Every structure is written in C-alpha cells, then in structure tokens.
C-alpha cells in the first residue's frame, strides 16, 4: 500500500483510526488536516465520533473559505489555517491528546527525546505554545508563532500536542515517537532517574549506518520461506498493535536454510508490512532492490554463533526500556514464567549493538536468551519466531508489573532454593 496515493480524506481516516485505536485521543478530541496541492484543506469534522470516521465525514475547506461536506469542520480549523499560512513547507497538521503528552503539557515540561537514539532526529526540537482558548484565533496565533521558529512538534500548555509535516505519515510518525518518549520517561521516573544520551553518544549513534551488501536476485522461494514471511508479518503487526514496536522502529528476523535468514526492511511502516517487503539475506548478500534493517550484521553474527537460535527480535517497548535508561536492574525472578522464559538479563554498554555486533552476539546462550543495551534496545532470541515474541511480551509485561509493584511496597523476588527447584522441574540449562 502506497500511503501517498490515497485520497486526503482516506489518509486522514486511516491515521485517525490508529490514533484513536491506540488510546492517543478520545471520541471528541483531536483533529487532523491535509493541505492539498490546489489549496484545499481537508480536515476532520466537528462533533463526529473519532472512533467511527469514514471518508465521507471529512470536510473540505476551499481557498475562498467555502465548505464542502456533510459536517462542519473542526472547531480548531483556525490554528490549522494559521500554521499553513506561516509554514509553506507544511502539508499536514495533526493535533491529539495522548495521556502521556497531556501529562507533560499540564506540568508545562517537554519530554526528553534523547533517552534512546533516533527519537530526537524524528521529533526534532520540541516547542511549547502558550495556553489559548480552544478554537480561538488567539490559540491559532500562539501555535503558529511557535511553529514559525522552524519546529515541527509543539506541546500546548494544558491541552495536548500539535505535529506538522511535509506529509501526514511523517507527522504521525513524529507524534507517535514523541508519545513513546513521554511514556518511556514517565515509566523511568517511577523507578529511578532517567539518563539522557550525551552529545557524544548522540554522535556515536549516527555511526549506525546502512550496511553495504552485495545483492542477489532470488531464483525461487521455498514453501517454508513463504510461510515464514507470512508469520513474520503477522507477529510484526501484533507487536505494533501491542505497542512493542512503533511505526518504523523494531526488527524481526528468522533463520532459513543454510546461511540464509529473513529480516524486516528499514523504514517501512510496521502496521501494514507485507510479505513482499521482507528481506532475504543469503550468504552475506541482500535481496535485490531492498534495504534491510541496519542491525542486519548483529543478526548475522547471532545465527552464525548460536545454532539453537532461530529467531531474533530487537525492540524498544517502554516498560522494559525504563530499565535500560536508568541505573535500575531488571530482575526476572518475579514469577516462575518470567524466570523460565527470560532467565538472567544483562545490561550492555550503549553503542555495543552496532559498533561491536560480534561481541554482543557472544553474550547469548541458552541461559541468556535476552540482553538489554543501555539507552538503546532489548535484543531477544528464541528457538522460533513465536518463542522470541513470547519472550519479548513476557519481558515487557514483567517490567510493567515490576514498575507498578515499586509503588506498593518492597519487591520480594523468588529465592535461590526456589529458583533451583524451577530449573530442575522445567529442565532449564
């Protein structure tokens, strides 16, 4: 699916479905607009349920101010118009009230976009606009004045967030990323003090470049490969729906025969990823015409060193990542399932996953299927795609439980004798 080829009304409906479906706005809250090439502004309607929008609900505001459609345009139309006047480069505006970002807006602080790499690059500099009456010209002027400074993302005091972009998907990606930053920081602050990446580490993260690989043209696709492509897409989409991934962050791979494996492509929307976008790596070469994840070398080293590993996932879910961006240690000895699936999780230095992939690959073993990388990611291995995905889920859910438990009292872990009993009963290595 080529998002840019969809009609503006269909684009708006698709993105609003995602925002509402993932709990980032309410039935009556939030609005989206697109500035068409002919000067028309397509915008969400006023007073229509955001959970059941159709393309026929979207309103078109003509350059002369006349309105076409079945409803009145959003009451926030004035600030959309102000932004388009101030920023000729902007072609889409997104406004929403995600709980995490609203929490920052009501204490009038900005989320830290430098807790893990790329977030600050996606969001850019984030501004704060002064409070204004919703729907008023005053609010529109205050928002537009902030965007005039060149920012693409602005929090509104005691209100929510507005994100702009050269197209709607880029605006959505920045919004989703900033929401992730906000949720991560809130969770991290519940267990410790978040540690931001220093300017030096930000520069180091920029060294994570695409891997130069020769190409090959597949002569055929085995039935097993076709099955694995379908299973990968299904689990990637599930990971996105469960907020384990964001639109373009998160990587799956699975072993094929010989020296081959499948891996997710770079910068492809995880929500709608399809089998033809998955990349086959064969004998160190990539499938022609495709760009694999930039972590491809790490996956290659893991498969080469560990015959028992048949799947690898790299992700950044906010609960487990709260332990990666603080000095708090994650302890899997909370419930038997957590220890059985996760075992002992170590925390590796920032940058190791892309600067020293062979050394990181050595960290894995049957007793250590998962590692955390400081201010970066969680890397999960498994005997199958489903096994690796199960471990990722359990890690995130266990981290969520640990974070919540710290507000209730002292955490009591399973003692060594009981751990030994679990290892014997479940024949753990």
C-alpha positions as CSV (number, residue, x, y, z in Angstrom):
1,X,0.0,0.0,0.0
2,X,1.4,3.4,-1.0
3,X,0.0,5.8,1.6
4,X,0.7,8.9,-0.5
5,X,-1.5,7.6,-3.3
6,X,-4.6,7.6,-1.1
7,X,-7.1,10.4,-1.2
8,X,-6.5,13.0,1.5
9,X,-9.8,12.0,3.2
10,X,-8.8,8.3,3.2
11,X,-5.4,9.3,4.7
12,X,-7.0,11.2,7.5
13,X,-9.4,8.4,8.3
14,X,-6.6,5.8,8.4
15,X,-4.4,7.9,10.7
16,X,-7.2,8.9,13.0
17,X,-8.2,5.2,13.3
18,X,-4.7,4.5,14.5
19,X,-4.6,7.4,16.9
20,X,-8.0,6.6,18.4
21,X,-7.4,2.8,18.4
22,X,-4.2,3.1,20.3
23,X,-5.7,5.3,23.0
24,X,-3.9,8.5,21.9
25,X,-7.1,10.6,21.7
26,X,-10.7,10.5,22.7
27,X,-14.0,10.3,20.8
28,X,-14.3,14.1,20.6
29,X,-10.7,15.0,20.9
30,X,-8.0,15.7,18.3
31,X,-8.1,16.7,14.7
32,X,-6.1,16.2,11.5
33,X,-5.8,18.2,8.3
34,X,-4.1,17.9,4.9
35,X,-3.3,20.9,2.6
36,X,-3.9,19.7,-0.9
37,X,-1.9,20.9,-3.9
38,X,-4.8,23.1,-5.1
39,X,-5.1,24.9,-1.7
40,X,-8.0,22.9,-0.3
41,X,-7.8,21.9,3.3
42,X,-9.2,18.5,4.2
43,X,-10.0,18.3,7.9
44,X,-11.8,16.1,10.4
45,X,-15.3,17.2,11.2
46,X,-16.7,18.8,14.4
47,X,-18.8,16.6,16.7
48,X,-18.3,13.3,14.9
49,X,-17.1,10.2,16.7
50,X,-13.4,9.7,16.1
51,X,-13.8,6.0,16.5
52,X,-16.1,5.6,13.5
53,X,-15.0,8.2,10.9
54,X,-15.4,7.4,7.3
55,X,-14.0,9.3,4.3
56,X,-17.5,10.9,3.7
57,X,-17.2,12.6,7.1
58,X,-14.1,14.5,6.2
59,X,-14.7,18.2,5.3
60,X,-13.1,20.1,2.5
61,X,-12.4,23.9,3.2
62,X,-11.8,25.7,-0.1
63,X,-9.3,28.5,-0.5
64,X,-12.2,31.0,-0.7
65,X,-13.5,29.8,2.7
66,X,-16.5,27.8,1.4
67,X,-17.1,24.4,2.8
68,X,-17.9,21.1,1.1
69,X,-19.0,18.1,3.1
70,X,-21.6,16.6,5.4
71,X,-20.5,18.3,8.6
72,X,-18.9,21.5,10.0
73,X,-15.1,21.5,10.1
74,X,-13.3,21.0,13.3
75,X,-13.5,24.0,15.7
76,X,-9.7,24.0,15.7
77,X,-9.6,24.9,12.0
78,X,-8.3,28.4,12.7
79,X,-4.9,27.1,14.1
80,X,-4.6,24.7,11.1
81,X,-5.1,27.6,8.8
82,X,-2.6,29.8,10.7
83,X,0.1,27.1,10.6
84,X,-0.3,26.7,6.8
85,X,0.0,30.4,6.3
86,X,3.1,30.7,8.5
87,X,4.8,27.5,7.1
88,X,4.5,27.0,3.4
89,X,6.6,23.7,3.7
90,X,3.9,22.1,5.9
91,X,1.3,20.0,4.2
92,X,-0.3,18.2,7.2
93,X,-1.2,19.1,10.7
94,X,-2.0,16.6,13.5
95,X,-3.5,17.5,16.9
96,X,-4.2,15.0,19.6
97,X,-4.5,14.5,23.4
98,X,-2.5,11.4,24.2
99,X,-2.5,11.0,28.0
100,X,1.3,10.9,28.3
101,X,1.8,14.1,26.3
102,X,-1.1,15.8,28.1
103,X,0.6,15.0,31.4
104,X,3.7,16.9,30.2
105,X,1.5,19.8,28.9
106,X,-0.2,20.3,32.3
107,X,3.1,20.5,34.2
108,X,4.5,22.5,31.3
109,X,7.6,20.4,30.7
110,X,8.9,18.8,27.5
111,X,9.5,15.1,27.1
112,X,13.2,14.0,26.8
113,X,13.7,12.9,23.2
114,X,17.3,11.9,23.9
115,X,16.8,8.8,26.0
116,X,17.4,6.5,23.1
117,X,18.8,7.1,19.6
118,X,16.9,8.5,16.6
119,X,14.0,9.8,18.7
120,X,15.3,13.4,18.7
121,X,16.0,13.1,14.9
122,X,12.4,12.0,14.3
123,X,10.8,14.6,16.6
124,X,13.3,17.4,16.1
125,X,13.3,20.3,18.5
126,X,10.1,20.4,20.5
127,X,8.5,23.7,21.5
128,X,5.8,24.8,23.9
129,X,3.0,27.2,23.0
130,X,1.2,29.4,25.5
131,X,-2.3,28.5,26.6
132,X,-5.1,29.8,24.5
133,X,-8.9,29.2,24.4
134,X,-9.6,26.1,22.2
135,X,-10.9,27.0,18.8
136,X,-9.9,30.7,19.2
137,X,-7.9,32.9,16.8
138,X,-5.7,33.6,19.8
139,X,-4.7,30.0,20.2
140,X,-4.1,29.7,16.5
141,X,-1.7,32.7,16.5
142,X,0.2,31.4,19.6
143,X,0.6,27.9,18.0
144,X,1.6,29.4,14.6
145,X,4.1,31.7,16.2
146,X,5.8,28.7,17.8
147,X,5.9,26.8,14.5
148,X,7.3,29.8,12.8
149,X,10.5,29.2,14.6
150,X,11.0,26.1,12.5
151,X,9.9,23.4,14.9
152,X,7.6,20.6,13.7
153,X,6.4,19.5,17.1
154,X,4.8,21.7,19.7
155,X,3.1,21.0,23.1
156,X,0.2,23.2,24.0
157,X,0.0,24.3,27.6
158,X,-2.7,22.4,29.4
159,X,-4.0,21.0,26.2
160,X,-2.1,18.4,24.1
161,X,0.2,18.4,21.1
162,X,0.4,19.6,17.5
163,X,2.7,18.0,15.0
164,X,3.2,19.1,11.4
165,X,5.0,17.5,8.4
166,X,5.6,17.5,4.7
167,X,3.0,14.7,4.6
168,X,0.6,13.1,7.1
169,X,2.5,9.9,7.7
170,X,5.7,11.9,8.7
171,X,3.6,14.0,11.1
172,X,2.1,10.9,12.6
173,X,5.5,9.2,13.0
174,X,6.8,12.2,14.9
175,X,3.7,12.3,17.1
176,X,3.9,8.6,17.8
177,X,7.6,8.9,18.6
178,X,7.1,11.8,21.0
179,X,4.3,9.9,22.7
180,X,6.7,7.0,23.1
181,X,9.3,9.3,24.6
182,X,6.8,10.7,27.1
183,X,5.6,7.2,28.1
184,X,9.2,6.0,28.5
185,X,10.2,8.9,30.6
186,X,7.2,8.6,32.9
187,X,7.9,4.9,33.5
188,X,11.6,5.5,34.0
189,X,10.9,8.2,36.6
190,X,8.8,5.8,38.6
191,X,11.8,3.5,39.2
192,X,14.8,5.8,39.1
193,X,16.4,8.8,37.4
194,X,16.4,8.7,33.5
195,X,19.9,9.1,32.0
196,X,19.9,11.0,28.7
197,X,22.3,10.3,25.9
198,X,25.2,12.8,25.9
199,X,26.1,14.8,22.8
200,X,29.0,12.3,22.3
201,X,26.7,9.3,22.4
202,X,24.3,11.1,20.0
203,X,27.2,11.4,17.6
204,X,28.1,7.8,18.2
205,X,24.6,6.7,17.4
206,X,24.9,8.4,14.0
207,X,27.6,5.9,13.1
208,X,24.8,3.3,12.8
209,X,24.6,3.4,9.1
210,X,23.2,1.0,6.5
211,X,25.4,-2.0,5.9
212,X,27.0,-2.2,2.4
213,X,26.0,-5.6,1.0
214,X,26.1,-7.2,-2.4
215,X,22.8,-8.0,-3.9
216,X,21.3,-11.2,-5.3
217,X,18.1,-12.0,-7.2
218,X,16.2,-14.9,-5.7
219,X,15.7,-17.7,-8.2
220,X,12.8,-19.2,-6.1
221,X,11.0,-19.0,-2.8
222,X,10.5,-22.3,-0.9
223,X,7.2,-23.0,0.8
224,X,9.0,-22.7,4.1
225,X,10.2,-19.2,3.3
226,X,6.8,-18.2,2.2
227,X,5.3,-19.5,5.4
228,X,7.9,-17.6,7.5
229,X,7.4,-14.4,5.6
230,X,3.7,-14.6,6.4
231,X,4.3,-15.5,10.1
232,X,6.8,-12.6,10.4
233,X,4.3,-10.1,9.1
234,X,1.6,-11.4,11.4
235,X,3.8,-11.1,14.5
236,X,5.3,-7.7,13.5
237,X,1.8,-6.3,13.1
238,X,0.8,-7.8,16.5
239,X,3.9,-6.3,18.1
240,X,2.8,-2.9,16.7
241,X,-0.7,-3.3,18.0
242,X,0.6,-4.1,21.5
243,X,2.9,-1.1,21.4
244,X,6.0,-3.2,21.5
245,X,7.1,-1.5,18.2
246,X,6.5,1.9,16.7
247,X,5.7,2.6,13.0
248,X,9.3,2.3,11.8
249,X,11.2,1.0,14.9
250,X,11.6,-2.7,15.7
251,X,13.2,-5.6,13.9
252,X,12.3,-9.3,13.4
253,X,14.4,-11.9,11.8
254,X,14.2,-15.7,11.4
255,X,16.6,-18.3,10.2
256,X,16.1,-20.1,6.9
257,X,18.2,-23.0,5.4
258,X,22.0,-22.8,5.3
259,X,23.4,-19.2,5.7
260,X,20.1,-17.5,4.9
261,X,17.6,-15.6,7.1
262,X,14.7,-13.2,6.7
263,X,14.8,-9.7,8.3
264,X,12.5,-6.7,8.4
265,X,13.2,-3.8,6.0
266,X,14.4,-0.4,7.0
267,X,11.9,2.4,7.5
268,X,8.7,0.5,6.4
269,X,5.5,1.0,8.4
270,X,5.2,-2.0,10.7
271,X,1.4,-1.6,10.9
272,X,0.9,-2.6,7.3
273,X,4.1,-4.5,6.5
274,X,3.6,-7.2,3.8
275,X,5.4,-10.4,2.7
276,X,7.0,-8.8,-0.3
277,X,8.7,-6.2,1.8
278,X,10.6,-8.7,4.0
279,X,14.3,-9.0,3.0
280,X,16.1,-12.3,2.5
281,X,19.8,-12.3,3.4
282,X,21.7,-15.2,1.7
283,X,25.5,-15.9,2.1
284,X,26.0,-12.3,3.2
285,X,24.1,-10.8,0.3
286,X,20.8,-8.9,0.4
287,X,17.7,-9.5,-1.7
288,X,18.0,-7.1,-4.7
289,X,16.2,-3.8,-4.5
290,X,15.5,-3.9,-0.8
291,X,17.2,-2.3,2.3
292,X,17.4,-4.5,5.4
293,X,17.4,-3.2,9.0
294,X,20.6,-1.5,9.9
295,X,21.1,-4.2,12.6
296,X,21.5,-6.9,10.0
297,X,25.1,-7.7,11.0
298,X,24.1,-8.4,14.6
299,X,21.5,-10.9,13.4
300,X,24.1,-12.5,11.1
301,X,26.6,-12.9,13.9
302,X,24.0,-14.4,16.3
303,X,22.9,-17.0,13.8
304,X,26.4,-17.9,12.9
305,X,27.5,-18.4,16.6
306,X,24.3,-20.0,18.0
307,X,22.8,-22.9,16.1
308,X,20.0,-23.1,18.8
309,X,18.7,-19.6,17.9
310,X,16.2,-19.5,15.0
311,X,14.7,-16.0,15.6
312,X,15.9,-12.6,16.8
313,X,13.8,-9.5,17.8
314,X,15.2,-6.0,18.5
315,X,12.7,-3.7,20.1
316,X,12.2,-0.7,22.4
317,X,9.0,-1.2,24.4
318,X,8.6,1.4,27.1
319,X,8.4,-0.7,30.3
320,X,11.5,-2.8,29.8
321,X,13.3,0.2,28.3
322,X,12.7,2.1,31.5
323,X,15.4,-0.2,33.0
324,X,17.7,0.5,30.0
325,X,17.6,4.3,30.5
326,X,18.0,4.2,34.3
327,X,20.5,2.5,36.6
328,X,17.8,0.2,37.9
329,X,18.5,-3.5,37.3
330,X,15.8,-5.8,35.8
331,X,15.3,-9.0,37.9
332,X,13.3,-11.8,36.2
333,X,12.9,-13.7,39.5
334,X,9.4,-12.2,40.0
335,X,7.1,-15.1,38.9
336,X,8.1,-18.5,37.6
337,X,7.1,-17.7,34.0
338,X,9.3,-14.7,33.9
339,X,12.4,-16.6,35.1
340,X,11.7,-19.6,32.8
341,X,11.4,-17.5,29.7
342,X,13.8,-14.6,30.4
343,X,16.5,-16.1,32.7
344,X,19.3,-13.6,33.6
345,X,19.2,-10.4,31.6
346,X,22.4,-8.4,31.4
347,X,22.7,-4.8,30.5
348,X,25.4,-3.9,27.9
349,X,27.0,-0.5,27.2
350,X,25.4,1.9,24.8
351,X,26.6,1.6,21.2
352,X,27.8,-2.0,21.5
353,X,25.0,-3.5,19.4
354,X,26.0,-1.6,16.3
355,X,29.7,-0.9,17.0
356,X,30.7,-4.4,18.2
357,X,28.0,-6.7,16.9
358,X,30.2,-9.8,17.0
359,X,31.0,-9.2,20.7
360,X,27.3,-8.7,21.5
361,X,26.4,-11.9,19.7
362,X,28.8,-13.8,22.1
363,X,26.7,-12.7,25.1
364,X,23.8,-15.1,24.1
365,X,23.4,-18.6,25.3
366,X,20.6,-21.0,26.4
367,X,20.9,-19.5,29.8
368,X,20.9,-15.9,28.5
369,X,18.4,-15.5,25.6
370,X,18.0,-11.7,26.2
371,X,20.2,-8.7,26.7
372,X,19.4,-5.1,27.3
373,X,21.6,-2.4,25.7
374,X,21.7,0.9,27.7
375,X,19.7,3.7,26.1
376,X,19.2,1.6,23.0
377,X,17.1,-1.6,22.9
378,X,16.3,-5.0,24.1
379,X,17.6,-8.0,22.0
380,X,15.6,-11.2,22.3
381,X,16.5,-14.6,20.8
382,X,14.3,-17.7,20.5
383,X,14.0,-21.2,19.1
384,X,11.2,-19.9,16.8
385,X,9.6,-16.6,15.9
386,X,6.7,-17.3,18.4
387,X,9.2,-18.2,21.1
388,X,11.1,-15.0,20.7
389,X,7.9,-13.0,20.5
390,X,6.6,-14.7,23.7
391,X,9.8,-13.7,25.5
392,X,9.5,-10.1,24.3
393,X,5.9,-9.9,25.6
394,X,6.9,-11.5,28.9
395,X,9.8,-9.1,29.4
396,X,7.6,-6.1,28.8
397,X,4.8,-7.4,31.0
398,X,7.2,-8.4,33.8
399,X,8.8,-4.9,33.6
400,X,5.3,-3.3,33.8
401,X,4.5,-5.4,36.9
402,X,7.8,-4.5,38.5
403,X,7.3,-0.8,37.9
404,X,3.9,-0.9,39.4
405,X,5.0,-3.0,42.4
406,X,7.5,-0.5,43.4
407,X,4.7,1.8,44.3
408,X,3.0,-0.8,46.5
409,X,5.9,-2.0,48.7
410,X,9.2,-3.8,48.7
411,X,9.7,-6.2,45.9
412,X,10.2,-9.8,47.0
413,X,11.9,-12.0,44.5
414,X,12.0,-15.8,44.3
415,X,14.9,-17.1,46.4
416,X,17.8,-19.2,45.2
417,X,16.3,-22.5,46.5
418,X,13.0,-21.9,44.7
419,X,14.9,-20.9,41.5
420,X,16.9,-24.2,41.7
421,X,13.5,-26.0,42.0
422,X,12.2,-24.3,39.0
423,X,15.3,-25.1,37.0
424,X,15.0,-28.8,37.9
425,X,11.3,-29.0,37.2
426,X,11.5,-27.3,33.8
427,X,14.9,-28.8,32.8
428,X,16.5,-25.4,32.3
429,X,20.1,-25.5,31.3
